[in-house]
Amino acid sequence: MVSPGGDKQKGAGSTGVSDLDGSRFWMLRVLVRHADTTVVRLPTEVDYGNASGIGARCEDLIKEGCGTLVLDASDVQYLDSSGVSMIITLSRALDNHAGTLRLAALSDHYQQVWRLLGLDTLLPVFPTVRAALDRRVTGACADISEPLDHA
């Protein structure tokens, strides 16, 4: 896949670091961990070079008891088929543990790609992390935007 601007923007604004042997690995930031719910922020690039590592770390979280995993995609600028596959694999892993995967804050460009691939029926995209956390149901209703503060 390409970035919203039409070109593959590798390296620009990436969150990767180099280890001693020079290979890149990608940091997955755990933003919230409460009870059985975990929110992780995905890096700016989710691709062949880091998708398996991201998936492995998320699978570790599932094994540690995470029942609801929210992937915060607000920083994602590049997502290729390896990243999409990793997200689908995580969704299945959580299904196998009676859990739920929620994808939040995906850019308009990648939301369109998600819909074109028909993945919105498998895993809806929530507009924000907060919306993903507030929803306790799955399915197409996740696309509904409504105020989160009910006064």
Salt bridges, closest charged atoms under 4 A:
GLU45 OE1 - LYS10 NZ 3.34
ASP47 OD2 - LYS10 NZ 2.01
GLU64 OE1 - ARG33 NH2 2.40
GLU64 OE2 - ARG57 NH1 3.72
ASP72 OD2 - ARG41 NE 3.09
ASP75 OD2 - ARG41 NE 3.79
ASP149 OD1 - ARG130 NH2 2.86
